[in-house]
Amino acid sequence: MEDECKPLLGSAHTVGSYSHTGSTDSLDIKYKRPFHVEHRNIVEAVPQERVSAEAAILNSRVHYYGRLTGSSDRLLSPPNHVIPCPEEIYVYSPLGTAFKLPGSDDPKNPSFVTIFAIWNTMMGTSILSIPWGIKQAGFTLGIIILISVGLLMLYCCYIVLKSTKSIPYKDTSDWEFPDVCKHYFGRIGKWSSLLFSMVSLIGAMVVYWVLMSNFLYNTGQFIYNYAHHLNESDSDYGTNGSNRVICPYPSTNPGGNYSAGPLSLGVSGNDTSDIKSFDFWWSKNNTIPFYLIILLLPLLCFRSASFFARFTFLGTISVAYLIFLVTYKAVGQGFHLEFHWFESTQFYVPEFRVLFPQLAGVLTLAFFIHNCIITLMKSNRNPENNVRDLSVAYLLVGLTYLYVGVMMFAIFPAPPLSKECIEPNFLDNFPNTDVSVFIARTCLLFQMITVYPLLGYLVRVQMMGQIFGSHYPSAVHVLTLNLVIVGSGVLMAKFYPNIGSIIRFSGATCGLALVFLFPCLIHMISLRRQGRLRWPSAVFHSSLIVLGLANMIAQFFM
C-alpha cells in the first residue's frame, strides 16, 4: 500500500521531491509494476479477440486515474501497479481489443553504444582545424581554451537534454529542442531555432564542399604524378626527407634556411605542355568545385537518404586513421617546442595570443551536438545514465581533439619551418606525394560524399517540413533549395577556401543561439517557475549568454 501511494509521473521517487523537479510527464520505469495482457488478446495480424476481464478492469482504472490527474493534487496520480512498463503498453478499444503501441518495442542501446554514437556524431571536419586553432591561440592558451570550451559545451548540452523534463503536464516524449523553444518562446523561438539550425547544417555543408574540392584535387594530382612518374618535391617550400612537410604560403615563413624554386618535374617539350593543360583543367579553386556539382547535385535530390546512412561507419574509420597518421608522423618528426610566453620568435608563436577567439569559434562547432542530443539519448537502454554517458562522450571527444591538435602542433618542424605555416586543414601541410596522407584524403573524400547528401536531407526535412508541411513538396522546390546550397559551397570553395574561418563563423553564430542563449534562458525560466531561481544561478547563466555573444562578435574582428 505504501508503494501504491507514490506518484507515477515524474522522475522523483517521493512526493516531497517534486519541488526539485517540477516535472510530471515522464514515466519512471524503474519503479513501475506492469500488468500483462494475454498474448491471445493482443491484436496484430489475427482476428480480434476479447481481452480478459482482468485487463478490462485495469483499463478502466487507467481511465479513472487519467481523469483525476487533471487535478492540481499530484497525490491523485495513478499508483504503480496500474501503468505497465513501456514494452507492455497497449491501447484498448471500446470493443475490448488491445493494440500494442507502435514503436514501443524498439530496441534500446547499452551505454557503450550510446557513448560511441555521440562520439561518432560529434567528430567531424573540425578535427582538421584544431592544430591551426591552437596555433592562433598559442600552445598553452589553446589547451586551456579547448578544455574550458569543452566543459561549457557539456554543461549547456546537459541543460538541453533535461529541458523536456522540466515541462509539467505535457507529454514531451517525442519532443525535440525546437519544440521546447516553441513552448517557451512561441513562434519566435520555433523559427529562430530553425534558422540557427540551418546555419549550422549549411555551414557544415559549405565546409564539406571546400574539403571535397581539396581532397579530390590532391587525389587526382597524386594519381597523375604517379602515372607519369613525376616528382614535385621542389615545387613547395618545405623540409626534405621521407617525412616531408611543406609550407604552402611561404610568405608566412620568417626566413627558413631553404630557398624557393620553380616547379621542377624533370620534364620538357610536349610533356610540359601536357602538364600545363592538366593544371588548367584540374584546378583546386577554378574547376574542381564545379566538377563536384555533376556528382553531388543528383544525390541531393533523392527522396530518401537511407542508402547513404549505411556508410556512416566511414567517419569512424577516417577519424581512427587520422589518429594513426598523427602518431605515425610524430614518430618520424619528433617534437619541436619552445616556450615564449608573450613574444613570437623566428620560428615559434607565443604561448598566449590575441587571436584566441578564432579557436573558441572552431571549438563551438567542434563540440556542437545540442540540436540532436535529445534524439540520440532516446535510444539509451538506461536513461538514468544519460548524464554519465553524455559526460563520458564529451570526455572522449575532448581527448581526441586534444591529442590531434597538440601532437600536430608539437611535431611541426620548426625550424626550419615556422609554426605560422600550419594550415586550417593540417593535411595541406603534407605534399601530394605522401602515400599515407593520400590514403587519409581518399578516405575522407568518400566519407564526405556519403555524408553530404545526409546533411542536405536534414536541411530539406527541417526547412520544407516547417514551411510547406511536406519533406518533398515538389521536385522544383527541392531542386531550388539544393541549387542554393550547392551554389554556396561552390562560391566559398572558389573565392574563400579557408575552412578554419568558415567553421569559426558558423560555429559562433549557431552556438550563440542553440548553445548559450536558448538553453540558458529556458533553464532560468524553468527555475523561476519552480521558485528555485537564485541570483548566483541567474548571474552564471547570464554570463554564459554574454560569453556566447562576445564569441560571435569577436570573430568579425579577428
ABEGO torsion letter per residue (X at the ends): XAAAABBABEABABAAAAAAAGBAABBBAAABBBBBBBAAABBBABBBBBBBAAAAAAAAAAAAAAAAAABABAAABBBAAABBBAAABBBBBAAGBBBBBBGAABBBBBAAAAAAAAAAAABBAAAAAAAAAAAAAEAAAAAAAAAAAAAAAAAAAAAAAAAAAABBGBBAAABBAAAAAAAAAEAAAAAAAAAAAAAAAAAAAAAAAAAAAAAAAAAAAAAAAAAAGBBAAAABBEBBEABBBBBABAAABBGBABBBBBBBAGBBEAAAAAAAAAAAABBAAAAAAAAAAAAAAAAAABABAAAAAAAAAAAAAAAAAAAAAAAAAAAAAEBBBBBBAABBBAABBBABBAAAAAAAAAAAAAABAAAAAAAAAAABABAAAAAAAAAAAAAAAAAAAAAAAAAAAAABBOOABBAAABBABAAAABBAABAAAAAAAAAAAAAAAAAAAAAAAAAAAAAAAAAAGBABABAAAAAAAAAAAAAAAAAAAAABABAAAAAAAAAAAAAAAAAAAAAAAAAAAAAAAAGABBAAAAAAAAAAAAAAAAAAAAAAAX
